[in-house]
Amino acid sequence: MRHEELYHTIEVKPKGLLAFFHLDTVLTFLISMLALFSIAVLWSASNHNTAYITSQALKIAAGFVIMVFIAFLPPERLKQLTPVIYIVALLLLLAVIFIGIEANGAYRWIDLKLFRFQPSEIAKLAVPMMVAYYLHKSKIPPSFFNVVGSLLLIALPVSLIFLQPDLGTAIIVLFSGIIVLFLGGLQWRYILIAFGLIAIALPSLWFFGMKEYQKDRVETFLNPELDPLGKGYQIIQSKIAIGSGGIYGKGWENSTQVSLQFLPEATTDFIYAIIGEEFGLIGSVLLLICYLMIIWRGLYISYHARDSFYQLVGGAVCLVFFFYVFVNTGMVSGVLPVVGVPLPFISYGGTSIMTLFISFGILMNIYSHPASITKRIQ
């Protein structure tokens, strides 16, 4: 006698102390530790500037609220909003050309009187989401046609950011889009062709695309001692700060570079140098371990996402986060050129912090709406 097997689908409910708020306990704890550490380091790096601390604390609090809000959004709604977010990002990048305000020789900000923000920060999230949305609608791994379409989606915002000019952010946005293609199963022959085209394009970029100050940064990276009191001053002081911290560091609030005001941008891009000076090698390694734990947990959550769209977006969020950490610590240590990338959740900032919390809000959304499991009814 033939019998039919019946199946039913069950949804795996997240477990944990913060599951009621749609938050992953591990990620929330690690991000909270970084946020508290940020307040402590900024207090020292800003020479006890209360305005800095208050501003950073308010931004972190607002970021947590936004992260919870995004975690509660229905997954399909977030997916449907992706093209809208991408188009808004493009329009804002275009608006920078006409109404952007100048800062340090570049037009990257839009001033809304109550606050100002960088549209390029929105593009860091909009681009990988849009590429994931485009690939999700088609077959994975992507065909040649879909690869070309994805590259066009990436090229539009990257070109607008490069024209501001903001080479560092343009590279990050480019990376965020390319990493989605890679996670989507991009074939190796396309990757090798891309490396070949980049190698061919580099001389043209140097002579016709890069501004003088960008060339100076590359030359300073190769040999900062050529101009120790000018172009190479900041990176030399940064390496002095890290080296003087030794293994155990000088102790919290005992930074010579801060007290004597030797290191510019001590609260923003170069805050890792202050961490190295005050907390030494041990403190720096513990911070990097915290970052690696966040990346590992994020990738674990992304792996269990409900569909390919969220797997691609979650993976991109984690790997772009890694790219942030790698580039910032590398440039502060003199291993990479200075490109103006903040240290995630630590550096003082506004739009960049909000973008980070939005990104991790998406990870929390993936965590709280995992893939369903189909089981056979006995």
MOCORFEN-V105197 format. One line per field, one symbol per residue. ss: DSSP state (H for helix, E for strand, C for the rest). burial: b if it has 16 or more other C-alpha atoms within 10 Angstrom, else e. Layout:
ss->???
burial->???
This chain:
ss->CCCCCEEEEEECCCCCCCHHHCCCHHHHHHHHHHHHHHHHHHHHHCCCCHHHHHHHHHHHHHHHHHHHHHHHCCHHHHHHHHHHHHHHHHHHHHHHHHHCEEECCEEEEEECCCCEECHHHHHHHHHHHHHHHHHHCCCCCCCHHHHHHHHHHHHHHHHHHHCCCCHHHHHHHHHHHHHHHHHCCCCHHHHHHHHHHHHHHHHHHHHHHCCHHHHHHHHHHHCHHHHCCCCCHHHHHHHHHHHHHCCCCCCCCCCHHHHCCCCCCCCCCCHHHHHHHHHHHHHHHHHHHHHHHHHHHHHHHHHCCCCHHHHHHHHHHHHHHHHHHHHHHHHHCCCCCCCCCCCCCCCCCCHHHHHHHHHHHHHHHHHHCCCEEEEEEC
burial->eeeeeeeeeeeeebeeeeeeebbbebbbeebeebbeebbbbbbbbbeeeeebbeebbebbeebbebbbbbbbbebeeebeebbebbbbbbebbbebbeebeeeeeebbbbeeeeeeebbbbbbbbbbbbbbbbbbbeeeebbeeebbebbeebbbebbbbbbbbbbbbbbebbbbbbbbbbbbbebeeeeeeeeeeeeeeeeeeeeeeebeeebebbeebbeebeeeeeebbbbbbbbbbbbbbbbbebbebbbbbbbeeeebbbbbbbbbbbbbbbbbbbebbeebeebbbebbebbbebbbbbbebbbbbbbbbbbbbbbbbbebbbebbbbebbbbbbbbbbbbbbbebbbbbbbbbbbbbbbbbbbbeeeeeee
